Amino acid sequence: MAGTAERLRQLRHVALDMDGTIYHGGQLFDTTLPFLELLREQGIGYSFVTNNCSRSRAQYVAHLQEMGIDASLEQLLTSADATIAYLKCEKPAIRSIYVIGTESLRAEFAAAGFKVASNDDEPDAVVVGFDTALRYENLCRASYWVREGKPFFATHPDMFCPSDAPLVLVDCGAVCACIQSATGRAPEAVLGKPDPRMLAPVLQRYELTADQVAMVGDRLYTDMAMAVRAGAFGVFVQTGDGKTGAGDADAPAPDLVVPGLAEFGAALVAARSN
């Protein structure tokens, strides 16, 4: 197996997690813009890959541009995209879905051709995402359909979303745990990281093999687990909620652990200059 330096020299693209990796909450890390400039200088492409589906891709592009990052729709991939692709490919009979999620998430499914069921409709399936305005009534309705045997899917497994506010932002995985506790049923598929299919659009779009891509993120059980499962180079940054990875004893070891993006950039330059 190739060593770390050789694998760094093979890289042609970097897939970047967002919150905890390039920013935290509403604050862009000082190292982010210099790191992206370094990638451009080295001729390395980059994409933004996030499990947080509370915003649409267009909203993320606007958010990044407000922070000074020049990004396009083609560079954004969320767990909603992975879930939509999965349902269309693997579950083509599902046309109507009951969605636990933001208005933006519901609009993403509608734009993809699904009927988004109301509380008065019987859906073909239930999809749970990250809902920042979760209503008890909707949680109960989703649980009812899950108990009735409707197919049950989750956009991603994260239990909480990073925040720079004094809050714990309850995320998709925790909501699914609530539904599972009430109904006895877990989601039959959980898309987004660490599912390796989350990285597939990046490989296809830029005609890459997995060993030419680095997955950079701050969570072992999602970002690094996907890197291992997809065959990509996993770079764990200690800038987010994961810090040293404590509590993720069962998660796979990253290929490279760095304090932040600046150190990863330095490692890239050093490897490519030899």
Buried (B, 14 or more C-beta within 10 A) or exposed (E): EEEEEEBBBBBBBBBBBBBBBBBBEEEBBEBBBEBBEBBEEBEBBBBBBBBBBBBBBEBBBEBBEEBEBEBEEEBBBBBBBBBBBBBEEEBEEBEEBBBBBBEBBBBBBEEBEBBBBEEEEEBBBBBBBBBBEBEEEBBEBBBBBBBEEBBBBBBBBBBBBBBEEEEEBBBBBBBBBBBBEBBEBEBEBBBBBBBBBBBBBBBEBBEBEBBBBBBBBBBBBBBBBBBBBBEBBBBBBBBBEBEEBEEBEEBBEBBBBBEBBBBBBEBBBEBBEE
